[in-house]
Amino acid sequence: MKDQGRSKRKRTGGRLRPSHKKKRHQLGRQPTETTVAEPRFRVVDSRGNQKKVRALSTNVAQVADGGEVSEAEIENVVDNPSNVNYIRRNIITKGAIIETSAGTARVTSRPGQDGQVNAVLVDDE
């Protein structure tokens, strides 16, 4: 959720004149649409003395099956509840269902925020 600051209009429709410019905590960025391809990452500054690693594209996932975690190759995106157009564009977001070499899995991490894809195997029924 981006906080873009106060509205330029009052409730009555009148104009509000800005008293200051935007602060750094009101900074908004375009979403990182992580695709299935050779791994590419970008490091961006975040609040405090922190950095975020954004996965621009990746083709590996850490897949958990019960207590076992293994690395698997991502083949394609099967379903993405956040946006139906992300399926044909092979964009990975949290909650997306991906086809991996280990089987069908659901993404539990946020690749655009964490820089990696963690997933849990789902039962094909």
N, C-alpha and C positions, 0 to 999 in steps of 0.2 A: 504494500500500500504506500503510495507516494503522498507526502504532505506537501502540497504546492503553495501553502500559505493562505492568507486571508483572501476572501472574495473581493473583486473590484466594485461590487455593487452592494448597497444596503438592502434590507428586506423590502423596503418601499420602492426599490428600483433606482434610487438616487445613487450618484457616484461617490465612491470612497477614494480619497486621495492617499496614495501610499506614504507611510511615515518613514519607512526604511526599505532597503533592498532585501532580497531573499537571503536567509542565513544558510550556512553550509548544511545544517541538518534537514533543510527543506529541499535539498538536491534530489532530483529524480533522474533515473537513467532508463534507457530503453531495455526491455527484457532480453536476456541472453537466450536465444533459441538454439539449444544444443542439438546438433545433428549427428547422425551415424556416419562417421568417416574417420580418417586418420586423426589421432589425438592432437588437438590444438588447444592451448590454454592462454588466458590473459589474466594478469594480476592487476587488481584495482585497489585503490585506497578505500578504507571504510572508516567509520567513526572510531575515535580513540587511536591508539597506536597499533591498529590492526590492518591486515590486508585480506582481500577476498580473492580466491582463485576461481575464475570463471572458465568452465569448460565450453569452448566454442564448438568443438566436435570431439567425439570419442567413439571407440568401438570395443571397449572392454568394460565389464561390469563385475562387481564383487557380488556373487550370488550366494545367498544363505539357504540351506536346506536343513531345517531343524537346527542342530548345533554346528553343523559343518559349513564352512565358508570357502568357496573356491572362485577362482577368476575364470570368467567365461567371455567368449567373443559375442558381441551383439550383432545379430543379423539384420533385423528390421523392427519397426514399431507396428504392433498388431492393433492396439487400441489406445486412445488418449482421451480421457473424459474431459480434460480442460478445453480442448478445441478439436473438432472433427477434422479440420484441415491439417492438423499436425500429423495425422496418420500418413497421408500421402506424401507429406514433406519430410517424413522420418525425423520429427523433432521430439526429443525426450524431455519430459517434465516429470515432476513428482506425481505418482499415481498412474503413469503410463504403463501399459502392458507391452513388454518387449519379447521378441523371440531371440533366445540365446543358444549357444552350443550346448548348454546344460539343460535347456528346456524353456518353457514359457515362464516369465517372471514379471513381478510388479515392482516398479521403481519406488523406493522408500526415501531416497535422498533428493536434494535439490541440486542438480548438476550445475545450474547457472550461479549458484551461491557457494557450493562446496567444492566444485571442480572434480567430482567423482560420481560414479553411478553405483549405488548400493541397491540391491534388489532381493526379493524373496520369491522363491519358486511357488507358482500357483498350480492347483490341481486342474487338469484338463478334464472337464466333465461333459 
